[in-house]
Amino acid sequence: MMKVEEKLFQNRYRVDADRPHIRIKNESVCNDGCVSRACVVCCPAGCWSFEEGKIGLITDGCLECGTCRVVCDTHGNVDWNYPRAGFGILFKFG
């Protein structure tokens, strides 16, 4: 049986360095005002991290599921949009 990680590895991602499709509106809100860090726990692609007291976001490999904006409990501190045409996740199957 193939693991989820192995299937995700088969997808490709075209990075839009000029305009990332997710950004944190105010990092201090995440670092100081958020207790649950739900984005870190819930992101299936592992784009979010919390290390040394700071939230981190790397959009490379994002599955564009929108989970981070839904679970954000800091009052919509995640600015999430679909990537521009031709960028983002390229699913191998589907």
C-alpha positions in Angstrom: 0.0 0.0 0.0 1.3 3.4 -1.0 1.6 6.1 1.8 0.1 9.6 1.4 3.6 11.1 1.4 4.6 8.9 -1.6 1.6 10.0 -3.6 2.2 13.7 -2.7 5.8 13.4 -3.9 4.5 12.6 -7.4 2.8 16.0 -7.7 4.7 18.9 -9.0 4.6 22.5 -7.8 5.4 25.6 -9.9 6.5 28.3 -7.6 5.4 31.9 -8.2 8.2 33.8 -6.6 6.8 37.2 -7.5 3.4 36.6 -5.9 2.9 33.9 -3.3 -0.8 33.0 -3.0 -0.8 32.8 0.8 0.6 35.4 3.2 0.3 36.2 6.8 -1.4 39.6 7.3 0.2 40.4 10.7 2.9 38.0 12.0 2.7 39.4 15.5 -0.9 38.3 15.7 0.1 34.8 15.0 3.2 34.8 17.2 1.6 36.5 20.2 -2.2 36.1 19.9 -2.6 32.6 18.7 -2.6 29.7 21.2 -3.7 26.7 19.1 -1.4 27.1 16.0 -4.1 25.2 14.1 -2.5 26.1 10.7 0.7 24.3 11.8 -1.3 21.2 12.9 -3.8 21.0 10.1 -1.9 21.8 6.9 -1.7 18.5 5.0 1.3 19.8 3.0 3.3 21.0 6.1 3.7 24.5 4.7 3.3 26.1 8.2 5.8 25.8 11.1 6.3 27.3 14.5 9.9 27.4 15.6 11.7 29.5 18.2 8.5 31.4 19.0 7.8 32.5 15.4 5.3 31.3 12.8 6.7 30.3 9.5 5.1 29.8 6.1 6.6 28.3 2.9 4.0 28.1 0.2 6.1 25.7 -2.0 4.2 22.5 -2.2 0.9 23.9 -1.0 -2.1 21.7 -2.0 -4.4 24.7 -2.3 -7.0 23.2 0.0 -7.6 26.3 2.0 -7.4 24.6 5.3 -5.2 27.2 6.8 -7.7 30.0 6.2 -10.6 28.0 7.6 -8.8 26.9 10.8 -7.2 30.3 11.5 -8.5 31.3 14.9 -6.8 34.7 14.9 -9.7 36.4 13.0 -8.7 35.9 9.4 -5.0 36.6 9.7 -4.3 34.4 6.6 -4.6 36.1 3.2 -5.3 33.2 0.9 -5.9 33.3 -2.9 -5.6 30.8 -5.7 -2.2 31.1 -7.5 -2.0 32.8 -10.8 -2.7 30.7 -13.9 0.2 28.3 -14.6 1.5 28.3 -11.0 0.8 26.2 -8.0 0.1 22.5 -7.6 0.2 20.3 -10.6 -1.5 17.0 -9.7 -0.2 14.0 -11.5 -3.4 12.0 -11.0 -6.6 14.1 -11.6 
